[in-house]
Amino acid sequence: MNKIIKNTLKAINFVIVAIVVLLAVLILGTKAIGWQMYTVLSGSMEPDYPTGSLILVKDAEPEELVAGDVITYKLSGGTIATHRIVEVLSEGGEISFRTKGDANEQADAALTQGSAVIGTPVFMIPKAGIIANYVQSPEGRPVVITVGAALILFVFATDFLIKDKKQTKQKDSENDNIKEKENSEDEDKK
């Protein structure tokens, strides 16, 4: 196998493995430190959080939040929203927040209770939420499994080809050494 092809295959293998490891660290690492991932589904927080972005959200205590903070919270129907706090209200020991999307003209009609707050976004990856939603969808799972299996096969097949060629060369070299040794022994006998 040509040395350029071998090096190219090695580089491709390295990139594939690096991407898989990076994604695993991102997903498992964020969960390990208590962060959650959500996809921005509307343009209410543009331009800071564009539609389709993946946001990482860390826990936040309602008592620590102030006007101007961006929060991710559960709406009454279970939908998740991310908006900016425009006012903090405290009534009878209960904290609530008036929120507003940065791109919206008016504040949200309903107040957000402190108990509904999931946390505050700490990191955003543009367009990654589109991929995350697709991967989790019924249409996306078979595609991900097929692509994943193809990548694994590619990595193992190229690794096998590269190693197989090395082993063949090593065996050829060993055979040449044995033949040389036999030839020199035959010459010594003469």
C-alpha positions in Angstrom: 0.0 0.0 0.0 1.3 3.4 -0.9 2.8 5.4 2.0 0.6 8.5 1.1 -2.5 6.4 1.2 -1.5 4.8 4.5 -0.8 8.2 6.1 -4.1 9.5 4.8 -6.0 6.5 6.2 -4.2 7.0 9.5 -5.1 10.7 9.6 -8.8 9.9 8.8 -8.9 7.3 11.5 -7.4 9.7 14.0 -9.9 12.4 13.1 -12.9 10.0 13.4 -11.7 8.7 16.8 -11.0 12.2 18.0 -14.5 13.4 17.0 -16.2 10.5 18.7 -14.1 10.9 21.9 -14.8 14.7 21.9 -18.5 14.1 21.6 -18.5 11.5 24.3 -16.6 13.8 26.6 -19.0 16.7 25.8 -22.1 14.6 26.4 -20.9 12.6 29.4 -18.8 15.4 30.9 -21.6 17.9 30.9 -24.0 15.4 32.5 -21.3 14.5 35.1 -21.0 18.1 36.3 -24.8 18.5 36.3 -25.3 20.5 33.2 -28.2 19.8 30.9 -28.5 20.3 27.1 -31.4 22.0 25.3 -32.1 23.1 21.8 -33.3 26.6 21.1 -36.5 26.1 19.2 -37.6 29.7 18.5 -36.1 33.0 17.6 -37.2 34.8 20.8 -33.6 35.1 22.1 -31.9 36.0 18.9 -29.2 37.1 18.2 -27.6 35.8 21.4 -29.2 32.4 21.2 -30.2 31.7 17.5 -32.8 29.1 16.6 -31.3 25.6 16.4 -28.5 26.3 18.9 -27.6 23.8 21.5 -27.3 25.4 25.0 -25.7 23.9 28.0 -27.5 24.9 31.2 -26.1 24.7 34.7 -28.2 24.6 37.9 -29.1 28.0 39.5 -30.8 28.9 42.7 -33.7 31.2 42.2 -32.5 33.4 45.2 -29.3 34.1 43.3 -30.9 35.3 40.1 -31.2 39.0 39.2 -32.7 41.1 36.5 -30.7 40.7 33.3 -29.8 37.0 33.9 -30.9 34.5 31.2 -32.8 31.5 32.6 -34.0 28.2 31.2 -37.3 27.1 32.8 -40.4 24.9 32.5 -43.6 26.4 31.3 -46.9 25.0 32.6 -47.3 22.5 29.7 -43.9 21.1 30.3 -42.3 23.0 27.4 -38.8 24.4 28.1 -38.1 28.1 27.5 -35.1 30.3 27.7 -35.7 34.0 28.3 -34.1 37.0 30.1 -35.3 38.1 33.6 -36.6 41.6 33.4 -37.9 41.8 37.0 -37.6 39.7 40.2 -40.7 39.5 42.4 -41.0 38.2 45.9 -44.4 37.7 47.5 -44.9 35.7 50.7 -41.4 34.2 50.5 -42.0 32.9 47.0 -39.7 34.2 44.2 -41.1 34.7 40.7 -39.7 36.3 37.6 -41.0 38.4 34.8 -39.2 37.2 31.7 -38.9 38.4 28.1 -37.3 37.1 25.0 -34.6 39.5 23.7 -36.3 39.6 20.3 -39.8 40.0 21.7 -41.4 43.4 22.1 -43.3 42.6 25.3 -42.6 40.7 28.4 -44.1 37.2 28.8 -47.7 37.3 30.0 -47.2 34.7 32.8 -44.8 35.0 35.6 -42.2 32.2 36.0 -42.1 30.7 39.5 -38.7 30.1 41.1 -39.5 26.4 41.3 -39.8 26.2 37.5 -36.2 27.4 36.9 -33.9 24.8 35.6 -30.8 26.9 35.4 -28.8 29.4 33.4 -27.2 28.9 30.0 -23.4 28.8 30.2 -22.4 27.8 26.7 -24.0 27.8 23.3 -23.1 25.9 20.1 -24.9 27.4 17.0 -26.8 24.9 14.9 -25.8 21.9 17.0 -29.3 21.7 18.4 -30.6 20.8 15.0 -28.3 17.8 14.9 -29.1 16.8 18.5 -32.8 16.9 17.7 -32.4 14.9 14.5 -30.3 12.3 16.3 -33.0 11.8 18.9 -35.8 11.6 16.4 -37.3 8.3 15.2 -36.0 9.2 11.6 -32.5 10.1 12.9 -31.8 7.1 15.0 -31.4 4.5 12.2 -29.2 7.0 10.3 -27.0 7.5 13.3 -26.7 3.8 13.9 -25.9 3.1 10.2 -23.3 5.9 10.0 -21.8 4.9 13.3 -21.5 1.3 12.2 -20.0 2.4 8.9 -17.4 4.5 10.7 -16.5 1.7 13.0 -16.1 -0.7 10.1 -14.0 1.9 8.3 -11.7 2.4 11.2 -11.2 -1.3 11.8 -10.8 -2.1 8.1 -8.2 0.5 7.4 -6.4 -0.4 10.6 -6.4 -4.0 9.5 -5.2 -3.1 6.1 -2.4 -1.0 7.4 -1.3 -3.6 10.0 -1.7 -6.5 7.5 0.7 -4.8 5.1 3.2 -4.2 7.9 2.9 -7.9 8.9 3.4 -9.0 5.3 6.5 -6.9 5.0 7.8 -8.2 8.3 7.2 -11.8 7.3 8.9 -11.2 3.9 11.8 -9.7 5.7 12.0 -12.6 8.1 11.8 -15.1 5.1 14.6 -13.2 3.3 16.7 -13.4 6.5 16.1 -17.1 6.7 17.0 -17.6 3.1 20.1 -15.6 3.4 21.1 -17.6 6.5 20.4 -20.9 4.6 22.4 -19.7 1.6 25.4 -18.7 3.8 25.2 -22.1 5.6 25.2 -23.8 2.2 28.2 -21.8 1.0 30.0 -22.6 4.3 29.5 -26.3 3.7 31.0 -26.1 0.2 
